[in-house]
Amino acid sequence: MSRIKEVLSRIENGTTIDTIARELDMNRSTLLAMIDFLVDEGYLAGVGCSCSTSRLCEQCRGANAGPEMAMYTLTEKGMGMVERLNL
């Protein structure tokens, strides 16, 4: 499986950036560059945290959440790539 597909699959499952980097033995900065590429190519989209009731928003407000906190979701294009993995 390619690194890009592995990253997309883990993001789809809600895995954090730090965990993905550790599991794939990647530098965090390399992973962030890959995520920027995936956003630019339309596989991922940034997600804002504007509600007050979801579990994800509770994580946004957690002790480790700073202004650099970012969340991502797979686009239709990204989901298509992950689905092809599972065939």
N, CA, C and O atoms as a GROMACS GRO file, in nm:
protein
  348
    1MET      N    1   0.085  -0.118   0.000
    1MET     CA    2   0.000   0.000   0.000
    1MET      C    3   0.089   0.124   0.000
    1MET      O    4   0.189   0.129   0.072
    2SER      N    5   0.053   0.222  -0.080
    2SER     CA    6   0.134   0.343  -0.085
    2SER      C    7   0.117   0.424   0.043
    2SER      O    8   0.017   0.412   0.114
    3ARG      N    9   0.215   0.506   0.071
    3ARG     CA   10   0.210   0.592   0.190
    3ARG      C   11   0.089   0.684   0.186
    3ARG      O   12   0.024   0.705   0.288
    4ILE      N   13   0.059   0.738   0.069
    4ILE     CA   14  -0.055   0.828   0.057
    4ILE      C   15  -0.183   0.756   0.094
    4ILE      O   16  -0.266   0.809   0.168
    5LYS      N   17  -0.201   0.636   0.045
    5LYS     CA   18  -0.321   0.560   0.076
    5LYS      C   19  -0.325   0.524   0.225
    5LYS      O   20  -0.432   0.524   0.285
    6GLU      N   21  -0.211   0.493   0.283
    6GLU     CA   22  -0.206   0.463   0.426
    6GLU      C   23  -0.246   0.585   0.508
    6GLU      O   24  -0.321   0.573   0.605
    7VAL      N   25  -0.197   0.701   0.469
    7VAL     CA   26  -0.229   0.825   0.540
    7VAL      C   27  -0.379   0.853   0.529
    7VAL      O   28  -0.444   0.883   0.629
    8LEU      N   29  -0.434   0.844   0.408
    8LEU     CA   30  -0.577   0.868   0.389
    8LEU      C   31  -0.661   0.772   0.472
    8LEU      O   32  -0.759   0.814   0.535
    9SER      N   33  -0.624   0.647   0.474
    9SER     CA   34  -0.698   0.548   0.551
    9SER      C   35  -0.697   0.581   0.699
    9SER      O   36  -0.799   0.569   0.767
   10ARG      N   37  -0.583   0.621   0.749
   10ARG     CA   38  -0.573   0.654   0.892
   10ARG      C   39  -0.650   0.781   0.926
   10ARG      O   40  -0.712   0.790   1.032
   11ILE      N   41  -0.646   0.880   0.837
   11ILE     CA   42  -0.723   1.003   0.861
   11ILE      C   43  -0.872   0.971   0.860
   11ILE      O   44  -0.947   1.023   0.942
   12GLU      N   45  -0.914   0.885   0.768
   12GLU     CA   46  -1.054   0.845   0.764
   12GLU      C   47  -1.097   0.782   0.896
   12GLU      O   48  -1.211   0.798   0.939
   13ASN      N   49  -1.007   0.710   0.961
   13ASN     CA   50  -1.037   0.644   1.088
   13ASN      C   51  -1.023   0.737   1.208
   13ASN      O   52  -1.045   0.694   1.322
   14GLY      N   53  -0.987   0.863   1.185
   14GLY     CA   54  -0.977   0.960   1.293
   14GLY      C   55  -0.845   0.959   1.368
   14GLY      O   56  -0.836   1.012   1.479
   15THR      N   57  -0.744   0.898   1.309
   15THR     CA   58  -0.613   0.891   1.374
   15THR      C   59  -0.546   1.028   1.374
   15THR      O   60  -0.557   1.102   1.275
   16THR      N   61  -0.479   1.063   1.482
   16THR     CA   62  -0.414   1.194   1.491
   16THR      C   63  -0.286   1.197   1.407
   16THR      O   64  -0.229   1.094   1.372
   17ILE      N   65  -0.243   1.318   1.376
   17ILE     CA   66  -0.122   1.338   1.297
   17ILE      C   67  -0.002   1.276   1.366
   17ILE      O   68   0.078   1.206   1.303
   18ASP      N   69   0.012   1.300   1.495
   18ASP     CA   70   0.126   1.244   1.567
   18ASP      C   71   0.125   1.092   1.567
   18ASP      O   72   0.230   1.029   1.555
   19THR      N   73   0.008   1.033   1.581
   19THR     CA   74  -0.002   0.887   1.579
   19THR      C   75   0.031   0.832   1.441
   19THR      O   76   0.102   0.732   1.429
   20ILE      N   77  -0.020   0.898   1.336
   20ILE     CA   78   0.011   0.854   1.200
   20ILE      C   79   0.161   0.858   1.176
   20ILE      O   80   0.219   0.763   1.123
   21ALA      N   81   0.223   0.968   1.213
   21ALA     CA   82   0.368   0.983   1.193
   21ALA      C   83   0.443   0.872   1.267
   21ALA      O   84   0.537   0.815   1.212
   22ARG      N   85   0.403   0.843   1.388
   22ARG     CA   86   0.470   0.738   1.466
   22ARG      C   87   0.447   0.600   1.403
   22ARG      O   88   0.541   0.522   1.387
   23GLU      N   89   0.321   0.570   1.368
   23GLU     CA   90   0.289   0.439   1.312
   23GLU      C   91   0.358   0.414   1.177
   23GLU      O   92   0.397   0.301   1.146
   24LEU      N   93   0.373   0.520   1.098
   24LEU     CA   94   0.435   0.505   0.966
   24LEU      C   95   0.583   0.539   0.967
   24LEU      O   96   0.648   0.540   0.862
   25ASP      N   97   0.636   0.568   1.086
   25ASP     CA   98   0.778   0.602   1.102
   25ASP      C   99   0.817   0.715   1.007
   25ASP      O  100   0.914   0.705   0.931
   26MET      N  101   0.739   0.824   1.015
   26MET     CA  102   0.762   0.943   0.932
   26MET      C  103   0.791   1.062   1.021
   26MET      O  104   0.744   1.068   1.135
   27ASN      N  105   0.867   1.156   0.970
   27ASN     CA  106   0.882   1.283   1.040
   27ASN      C  107   0.749   1.356   1.033
   27ASN      O  108   0.679   1.351   0.932
   28ARG      N  109   0.715   1.423   1.141
   28ARG     CA  110   0.588   1.498   1.145
   28ARG      C  111   0.584   1.601   1.033
   28ARG      O  112   0.480   1.619   0.969
   29SER      N  113   0.695   1.668   1.008
   29SER     CA  114   0.698   1.770   0.903
   29SER      C  115   0.676   1.711   0.764
   29SER      O  116   0.614   1.774   0.678
   30THR      N  117   0.726   1.590   0.742
   30THR     CA  118   0.704   1.521   0.614
   30THR      C  119   0.556   1.488   0.599
   30THR      O  120   0.498   1.506   0.492
   31LEU      N  121   0.497   1.438   0.706
   31LEU     CA  122   0.355   1.404   0.703
   31LEU      C  123   0.270   1.529   0.678
   31LEU      O  124   0.176   1.525   0.599
   32LEU      N  125   0.303   1.638   0.744
   32LEU     CA  126   0.227   1.762   0.723
   32LEU      C  127   0.239   1.811   0.579
   32LEU      O  128   0.143   1.862   0.522
   33ALA      N  129   0.357   1.796   0.520
   33ALA     CA  130   0.375   1.833   0.380
   33ALA      C  131   0.290   1.744   0.290
   33ALA      O  132   0.230   1.791   0.193
   34MET      N  133   0.283   1.616   0.322
   34MET     CA  134   0.200   1.523   0.246
   34MET      C  135   0.052   1.561   0.259
   34MET      O  136  -0.022   1.557   0.161
   35ILE      N  137   0.010   1.598   0.378
   35ILE     CA  138  -0.129   1.639   0.400
   35ILE      C  139  -0.159   1.765   0.320
   35ILE      O  140  -0.266   1.775   0.259
   36ASP      N  141  -0.068   1.862   0.319
   36ASP     CA  142  -0.087   1.982   0.237
   36ASP      C  143  -0.105   1.945   0.090
   36ASP      O  144  -0.190   2.001   0.022
   37PHE      N  145  -0.023   1.851   0.042
   37PHE     CA  146  -0.034   1.803  -0.096
   37PHE      C  147  -0.171   1.740  -0.120
   37PHE      O  148  -0.234   1.765  -0.222
   38LEU      N  149  -0.216   1.656  -0.026
   38LEU     CA  150  -0.345   1.589  -0.040
   38LEU      C  151  -0.462   1.687  -0.040
   38LEU      O  152  -0.562   1.666  -0.108
   39VAL      N  153  -0.449   1.795   0.036
   39VAL     CA  154  -0.550   1.901   0.034
   39VAL      C  155  -0.548   1.970  -0.102
   39VAL      O  156  -0.653   1.990  -0.164
   40ASP      N  157  -0.428   2.007  -0.148
   40ASP     CA  158  -0.415   2.074  -0.278
   40ASP      C  159  -0.469   1.990  -0.393
   40ASP      O  160  -0.525   2.044  -0.489
   41GLU      N  161  -0.452   1.858  -0.383
   41GLU     CA  162  -0.495   1.767  -0.491
   41GLU      C  163  -0.641   1.725  -0.477
   41GLU      O  164  -0.694   1.654  -0.563
   42GLY      N  165  -0.707   1.767  -0.370
   42GLY     CA  166  -0.849   1.741  -0.354
   42GLY      C  167  -0.885   1.609  -0.288
   42GLY      O  168  -1.000   1.565  -0.296
   43TYR      N  169  -0.789   1.545  -0.221
   43TYR     CA  170  -0.817   1.420  -0.149
   43TYR      C  171  -0.863   1.445  -0.006
   43TYR      O  172  -0.935   1.364   0.052
   44LEU      N  173  -0.823   1.556   0.050
   44LEU     CA  174  -0.858   1.595   0.187
   44LEU      C  175  -0.912   1.738   0.186
   44LEU      O  176  -0.881   1.818   0.099
   45ALA      N  177  -0.994   1.766   0.287
   45ALA     CA  178  -1.042   1.902   0.309
   45ALA      C  179  -1.026   1.934   0.456
   45ALA      O  180  -1.050   1.849   0.542
   46GLY      N  181  -0.986   2.056   0.484
   46GLY     CA  182  -0.978   2.099   0.623
   46GLY      C  183  -1.118   2.114   0.680
   46GLY      O  184  -1.211   2.151   0.608
   47VAL      N  185  -1.132   2.085   0.808
   47VAL     CA  186  -1.261   2.093   0.875
   47VAL      C  187  -1.249   2.190   0.990
   47VAL      O  188  -1.160   2.177   1.073
   48GLY      N  189  -1.337   2.286   0.994
   48GLY     CA  190  -1.339   2.378   1.107
   48GLY      C  191  -1.421   2.319   1.220
   48GLY      O  192  -1.504   2.232   1.198
   49CYS      N  193  -1.398   2.364   1.338
   49CYS     CA  194  -1.470   2.316   1.455
   49CYS      C  195  -1.558   2.430   1.504
   49CYS      O  196  -1.511   2.520   1.574
   50SER      N  197  -1.686   2.426   1.466
   50SER     CA  198  -1.772   2.538   1.501
   50SER      C  199  -1.891   2.500   1.588
   50SER      O  200  -1.965   2.587   1.633
   51CYS      N  201  -1.910   2.372   1.611
   51CYS     CA  202  -2.024   2.332   1.695
   51CYS      C  203  -1.978   2.316   1.839
   51CYS      O  204  -1.860   2.330   1.871
   52SER      N  205  -2.072   2.287   1.924
   52SER     CA  206  -2.035   2.272   2.065
   52SER      C  207  -2.075   2.136   2.121
   52SER      O  208  -2.055   2.110   2.240
   53THR      N  209  -2.132   2.049   2.038
   53THR     CA  210  -2.182   1.924   2.092
   53THR      C  211  -2.111   1.800   2.043
   53THR      O  212  -2.124   1.694   2.105
   54SER      N  213  -2.036   1.808   1.935
   54SER     CA  214  -1.974   1.686   1.883
   54SER      C  215  -1.852   1.647   1.965
   54SER      O  216  -1.789   1.730   2.030
   55ARG      N  217  -1.820   1.518   1.959
   55ARG     CA  218  -1.701   1.466   2.029
   55ARG      C  219  -1.575   1.530   1.974
   55ARG      O  220  -1.482   1.559   2.049
   56LEU      N  221  -1.571   1.553   1.841
   56LEU     CA  222  -1.452   1.615   1.782
   56LEU      C  223  -1.431   1.755   1.835
   56LEU      O  224  -1.317   1.794   1.861
   57CYS      N  225  -1.537   1.830   1.852
   57CYS     CA  226  -1.521   1.965   1.905
   57CYS      C  227  -1.473   1.963   2.049
   57CYS      O  228  -1.399   2.052   2.091
   58GLU      N  229  -1.514   1.862   2.125
   58GLU     CA  230  -1.462   1.848   2.261
   58GLU      C  231  -1.312   1.826   2.256
   58GLU      O  232  -1.240   1.877   2.343
   59GLN      N  233  -1.263   1.752   2.156
   59GLN     CA  234  -1.119   1.732   2.141
   59GLN      C  235  -1.051   1.863   2.103
   59GLN      O  236  -0.939   1.890   2.148
   60CYS      N  237  -1.117   1.944   2.021
   60CYS     CA  238  -1.060   2.074   1.981
   60CYS      C  239  -1.034   2.160   2.103
   60CYS      O  240  -0.933   2.230   2.111
   61ARG      N  241  -1.125   2.154   2.199
   61ARG     CA  242  -1.114   2.238   2.317
   61ARG      C  243  -1.026   2.175   2.424
   61ARG      O  244  -1.009   2.232   2.532
   62GLY      N  245  -0.971   2.056   2.396
   62GLY     CA  246  -0.889   1.985   2.494
   62GLY      C  247  -0.764   2.062   2.533
   62GLY      O  248  -0.731   2.165   2.474
   63ALA      N  249  -0.698   2.013   2.632
   63ALA     CA  250  -0.581   2.080   2.689
   63ALA      C  251  -0.469   2.098   2.588
   63ALA      O  252  -0.394   2.195   2.598
   64ASN      N  253  -0.456   2.008   2.490
   64ASN     CA  254  -0.347   2.018   2.394
   64ASN      C  255  -0.384   2.095   2.269
   64ASN      O  256  -0.299   2.112   2.180
   65ALA      N  257  -0.505   2.142   2.259
   65ALA     CA  258  -0.548   2.214   2.139
   65ALA      C  259  -0.497   2.356   2.143
   65ALA      O  260  -0.525   2.431   2.236
   66GLY      N  261  -0.423   2.392   2.043
   66GLY     CA  262  -0.373   2.527   2.030
   66GLY      C  263  -0.423   2.587   1.900
   66GLY      O  264  -0.502   2.524   1.829
   67PRO      N  265  -0.379   2.708   1.867
   67PRO     CA  266  -0.426   2.772   1.745
   67PRO      C  267  -0.385   2.697   1.619
   67PRO      O  268  -0.446   2.715   1.514
   68GLU      N  269  -0.283   2.611   1.628
   68GLU     CA  270  -0.238   2.536   1.512
   68GLU      C  271  -0.319   2.408   1.491
   68GLU      O  272  -0.291   2.332   1.399
   69MET      N  273  -0.418   2.382   1.577
   69MET     CA  274  -0.500   2.263   1.567
   69MET      C  275  -0.571   2.260   1.432
   69MET      O  276  -0.631   2.359   1.391
   70ALA      N  277  -0.562   2.147   1.364
   70ALA     CA  278  -0.629   2.130   1.236
   70ALA      C  279  -0.692   1.992   1.230
   70ALA      O  280  -0.638   1.896   1.284
   71MET      N  281  -0.806   1.985   1.164
   71MET     CA  282  -0.872   1.858   1.142
   71MET      C  283  -0.900   1.846   0.992
   71MET      O  284  -0.921   1.945   0.922
   72TYR      N  285  -0.899   1.722   0.946
   72TYR     CA  286  -0.919   1.696   0.804
   72TYR      C  287  -1.022   1.587   0.785
   72TYR      O  288  -1.041   1.502   0.872
   73THR      N  289  -1.087   1.592   0.670
   73THR     CA  290  -1.180   1.488   0.631
   73THR      C  291  -1.151   1.449   0.486
   73THR      O  292  -1.102   1.531   0.408
   74LEU      N  293  -1.181   1.326   0.452
   74LEU     CA  294  -1.162   1.282   0.316
   74LEU      C  295  -1.271   1.342   0.227
   74LEU      O  296  -1.387   1.347   0.266
   75THR      N  297  -1.232   1.385   0.110
   75THR     CA  298  -1.328   1.430   0.010
   75THR      C  299  -1.382   1.306  -0.061
   75THR      O  300  -1.340   1.194  -0.031
   76GLU      N  301  -1.471   1.327  -0.152
   76GLU     CA  302  -1.521   1.215  -0.232
   76GLU      C  303  -1.406   1.148  -0.308
   76GLU      O  304  -1.401   1.025  -0.318
   77LYS      N  305  -1.315   1.227  -0.359
   77LYS     CA  306  -1.198   1.174  -0.429
   77LYS      C  307  -1.112   1.090  -0.335
   77LYS      O  308  -1.067   0.981  -0.372
   78GLY      N  309  -1.091   1.138  -0.214
   78GLY     CA  310  -1.013   1.065  -0.114
   78GLY      C  311  -1.081   0.936  -0.072
   78GLY      O  312  -1.015   0.834  -0.055
   79MET      N  313  -1.214   0.941  -0.055
   79MET     CA  314  -1.287   0.820  -0.018
   79MET      C  315  -1.278   0.716  -0.129
   79MET      O  316  -1.271   0.596  -0.102
   80GLY      N  317  -1.280   0.763  -0.254
   80GLY     CA  318  -1.267   0.670  -0.366
   80GLY      C  319  -1.134   0.597  -0.362
   80GLY      O  320  -1.128   0.477  -0.391
   81MET      N  321  -1.028   0.668  -0.328
   81MET     CA  322  -0.897   0.604  -0.321
   81MET      C  323  -0.893   0.500  -0.209
   81MET      O  324  -0.839   0.391  -0.228
   82VAL      N  325  -0.948   0.533  -0.094
   82VAL     CA  326  -0.949   0.439   0.019
   82VAL      C  327  -1.036   0.318  -0.015
   82VAL      O  328  -1.000   0.205   0.019
   83GLU      N  329  -1.148   0.339  -0.080
   83GLU     CA  330  -1.235   0.227  -0.118
   83GLU      C  331  -1.163   0.131  -0.212
   83GLU      O  332  -1.180   0.010  -0.202
   84ARG      N  333  -1.082   0.184  -0.302
   84ARG     CA  334  -1.007   0.098  -0.394
   84ARG      C  335  -0.907   0.012  -0.316
   84ARG      O  336  -0.871  -0.096  -0.362
   85LEU      N  337  -0.862   0.058  -0.203
   85LEU     CA  338  -0.772  -0.020  -0.117
   85LEU      C  339  -0.841  -0.144  -0.064
   85LEU      O  340  -0.779  -0.249  -0.051
   86ASN      N  341  -0.967  -0.131  -0.034
   86ASN     CA  342  -1.041  -0.237   0.034
   86ASN      C  343  -1.098  -0.341  -0.063
   86ASN      O  344  -1.160  -0.437  -0.018
   87LEU      N  345  -1.079  -0.324  -0.192
   87LEU     CA  346  -1.134  -0.420  -0.289
   87LEU      C  347  -1.048  -0.543  -0.298
   87LEU      O  348  -1.079  -0.634  -0.374
   0.00000   0.00000   0.00000
